[in-house]
């Protein structure tokens, strides 16, 4: 994957997360504050817990930091996969957002 392909795929991922937060806020009682500065997206839940998603262009990775730990994802051509477990980024985000918010939230590409 070259730099432009990485940046395009990573931008699509961040946009999907932001759009999902908007949808969740519109359709549920959840209150997710999604703040983006460049390649850093911070999700703050009503209880003030946070999940941070950060692009890592030199490594062609996306990093996710949640209460459960820190995770590194690489794009496999179709989905972003954790470099250790192989888990899908959106499955992990769904799990961690649900635990941290106390609500059944679903994030998807």
PEWO-V750541 format. One record per residue. N is the residue number from 1. RES is the residue in one letter. OMEGA is omega in whole degrees, -180 to 180 (999 if undefined). Layout:
# PEWO-V750541
n:N res:RES omega:OMEGA
n:N res:RES omega:OMEGA
This chain:
# PEWO-V750541
n:1 res:X omega:177
n:2 res:X omega:-175
n:3 res:X omega:-179
n:4 res:X omega:178
n:5 res:X omega:177
n:6 res:X omega:-177
n:7 res:X omega:179
n:8 res:X omega:-180
n:9 res:X omega:-180
n:10 res:X omega:178
n:11 res:X omega:178
n:12 res:X omega:179
n:13 res:X omega:-180
n:14 res:X omega:179
n:15 res:X omega:178
n:16 res:X omega:178
n:17 res:X omega:180
n:18 res:X omega:-180
n:19 res:X omega:178
n:20 res:X omega:176
n:21 res:X omega:178
n:22 res:X omega:-180
n:23 res:X omega:180
n:24 res:X omega:180
n:25 res:X omega:-180
n:26 res:X omega:-171
n:27 res:X omega:-177
n:28 res:X omega:176
n:29 res:X omega:179
n:30 res:X omega:177
n:31 res:X omega:-180
n:32 res:X omega:176
n:33 res:X omega:180
n:34 res:X omega:-180
n:35 res:X omega:-179
n:36 res:X omega:173
n:37 res:X omega:-177
n:38 res:X omega:-179
n:39 res:X omega:-180
n:40 res:X omega:179
n:41 res:X omega:180
n:42 res:X omega:175
n:43 res:X omega:179
n:44 res:X omega:-178
n:45 res:X omega:-177
n:46 res:X omega:180
n:47 res:X omega:178
n:48 res:X omega:174
n:49 res:X omega:-175
n:50 res:X omega:167
n:51 res:X omega:-178
n:52 res:X omega:178
n:53 res:X omega:-173
n:54 res:X omega:176
n:55 res:X omega:177
n:56 res:X omega:-176
n:57 res:X omega:-179
n:58 res:X omega:-179
n:59 res:X omega:-174
n:60 res:X omega:-180
n:61 res:X omega:169
n:62 res:X omega:180
n:63 res:X omega:177
n:64 res:X omega:177
n:65 res:X omega:180
n:66 res:X omega:178
n:67 res:X omega:-178
n:68 res:X omega:179
n:69 res:X omega:179
n:70 res:X omega:-175
n:71 res:X omega:179
n:72 res:X omega:-177
n:73 res:X omega:173
n:74 res:X omega:-180
n:75 res:X omega:-178
n:76 res:X omega:-178
n:77 res:X omega:177
n:78 res:X omega:179
n:79 res:X omega:175
n:80 res:X omega:-176
n:81 res:X omega:176
n:82 res:X omega:-176
n:83 res:X omega:179
n:84 res:X omega:-174
n:85 res:X omega:-175
n:86 res:X omega:180
n:87 res:X omega:176
n:88 res:X omega:180
n:89 res:X omega:-175
n:90 res:X omega:174
n:91 res:X omega:178
n:92 res:X omega:179
n:93 res:X omega:178
n:94 res:X omega:180
n:95 res:X omega:-176
n:96 res:X omega:178
n:97 res:X omega:178
n:98 res:X omega:179
n:99 res:X omega:-175
n:100 res:X omega:-179
n:101 res:X omega:-175
n:102 res:X omega:-179
n:103 res:X omega:176
n:104 res:X omega:-179
n:105 res:X omega:180
n:106 res:X omega:175
n:107 res:X omega:179
n:108 res:X omega:180
n:109 res:X omega:999
